[in-house]
Structure formats: C-alpha cells, structure tokens
C-alpha cells in the first residue's frame, strides 16, 4: 500500500474538487483524517467525502470523531471537502 496526502492539514475551508481522485474498477482506497495533535478534536465538524457524478455530487460519508476513515470501492471518482475548522486536520489516502 502507498500512503499519500490528499488534502494537507489546515484549518481553512478547502476541497479537492478541482482534482478528483479516480478509483479503478476493482480497486479499494482508504480515506482517513489526520492531525499533528493526537488529542485534536473536530469540535462537531466533519469532512465530507463526495462522489463525482454528471450532476450534483453524491455524499458518500462524513469523516469525523466517530468515523475517522472509510473505504472507497471503484470504479468511481471522489473528492473531499473540509469546512473551516478550529484545529488543523488533513486527509490521507491509502491505495
């Protein structure tokens, strides 16, 4: 498995919609949130994982305190959307 940073750690609102991640047919990717502070709290916020469609994006899941990672099955393309946060969080990708 290879791990990379999908969205750098930060507090500003940001997303990866300009460069969605493609998941090949039969492939599985793990998307997870991270912070440099192991005790960091999302303070009730969540990072959205959205599937790209010909129309409006479909919400796959929220990554938050209760669900810190999810698996994405291909084929599909997705992106992540982080709201403004009090503590810096980023998104990692294992493929």
C-alpha positions, -999 to 999 in steps of 0.1 A, spaced: 0 0 0 11 35 -7 0 64 15 -2 100 3 -18 133 15 -50 140 -4 -56 173 15 -29 190 35 -35 196 72 -51 230 78 -79 250 94 -91 269 63 -120 256 42 -106 236 13 -116 208 -11 -101 187 -39 -129 191 -64 -106 205 -90 -86 173 -90 -109 144 -80 -93 111 -72 -101 82 -96 -106 47 -82 -101 20 -108 -126 -8 -112 -120 -35 -86 -96 -12 -66 -102 -2 -30 -88 30 -14 -89 40 23 -95 77 30 -87 89 65 -84 121 85 -53 131 105 -40 158 127 -5 165 141 -21 167 176 -32 131 186 -58 146 210 -72 170 185 -110 174 183 -131 182 153 -154 202 176 -185 187 159 -173 193 124 -168 167 97 -150 164 64 -173 153 35 -163 126 10 -183 131 -22 -187 111 -54 -184 129 -87 -214 125 -109 -226 141 -142 -249 163 -120 -246 173 -83 -220 153 -63 -233 124 -41 -223 124 -4 -205 91 4 -199 98 40 -186 123 67 -153 117 83 -155 129 119 -147 119 155 -168 87 153 -157 77 118 -121 86 111 -117 66 79 -137 49 51 -131 27 22 -140 37 -14 -146 9 -39 -140 15 -76 -149 24 -102 -156 60 -92 -141 94 -87 -144 113 -55 -132 144 -37 -131 157 -1 -145 189 13 -132 204 46 -151 232 63 -133 259 82 -121 243 114 -106 254 148 -79 226 147 -58 216 117 -69 184 101 -59 168 68 -70 139 47 -47 109 38 -52 83 11 -40 47 12 -41 28 -21 
